[in-house]
């Protein structure tokens, strides 16, 4: 079955630590990729997206993601996290007219 | 510019009842998508409406239906409610159909089935 996997369901880090959240998908061919974030008490919002071109995508708030086609991955990274990055992060894949979300990763940053 | 508005914010129903949720998109947005969010399954796509027509549909039973009005406002209906329908239902709007433009999400309607 087609799926989007986020390997870590819950991640706890200290401030200034580096972050990498994994996202793998099981589709071949052309895909569009997104990362969404949901801060506590707020609605889902787009963090970054990849459609084509440079596989290293810069998003808001210092986040970036790298599309590695050979590994079917689109991992989210941030070199130094802040307490305000505490949120739930969702990877999503568009293939054709379907959007599939991962189950999310809850990130908790310790002050 | 007002964001996506979903009403009601919270709803409690019992098994067998039906429910209607409402979503008002951002002004000018013509595409409205609905999602179900649960701890176990995460975020799952229900359907998308564009210009009053259902364009895409996820893998949900026929008990889940929707419609879109000429002003782009959308409603989602769930009939014969089951315990497993307890979830946060999110609505998202975008300017046009497809996913090339970012979707703007509402705060959701939390539906609890007793």
HADDOCK unambig.tbl for C-alpha pairs under 7 A between the chains (distance, minus, plus):
assign (segid A and resid 42 and name CA) (segid B and resid 107 and name CA) 6.86 0.50 0.50
assign (segid A and resid 43 and name CA) (segid B and resid 105 and name CA) 6.06 0.50 0.50
assign (segid A and resid 43 and name CA) (segid B and resid 106 and name CA) 5.97 0.50 0.50
assign (segid A and resid 43 and name CA) (segid B and resid 107 and name CA) 5.01 0.50 0.50
assign (segid A and resid 44 and name CA) (segid B and resid 105 and name CA) 5.69 0.50 0.50
assign (segid A and resid 45 and name CA) (segid B and resid 104 and name CA) 6.69 0.50 0.50
assign (segid A and resid 45 and name CA) (segid B and resid 105 and name CA) 6.79 0.50 0.50
assign (segid A and resid 46 and name CA) (segid B and resid 102 and name CA) 6.88 0.50 0.50
assign (segid A and resid 97 and name CA) (segid B and resid 56 and name CA) 6.92 0.50 0.50
assign (segid A and resid 99 and name CA) (segid B and resid 45 and name CA) 6.86 0.50 0.50
assign (segid A and resid 100 and name CA) (segid B and resid 44 and name CA) 6.95 0.50 0.50
assign (segid A and resid 101 and name CA) (segid B and resid 43 and name CA) 5.81 0.50 0.50
assign (segid A and resid 101 and name CA) (segid B and resid 44 and name CA) 6.63 0.50 0.50
assign (segid A and resid 102 and name CA) (segid B and resid 42 and name CA) 6.77 0.50 0.50
assign (segid A and resid 103 and name CA) (segid B and resid 41 and name CA) 6.36 0.50 0.50
assign (segid A and resid 103 and name CA) (segid B and resid 42 and name CA) 4.19 0.50 0.50
assign (segid A and resid 103 and name CA) (segid B and resid 43 and name CA) 6.46 0.50 0.50
assign (segid A and resid 104 and name CA) (segid B and resid 42 and name CA) 6.68 0.50 0.50
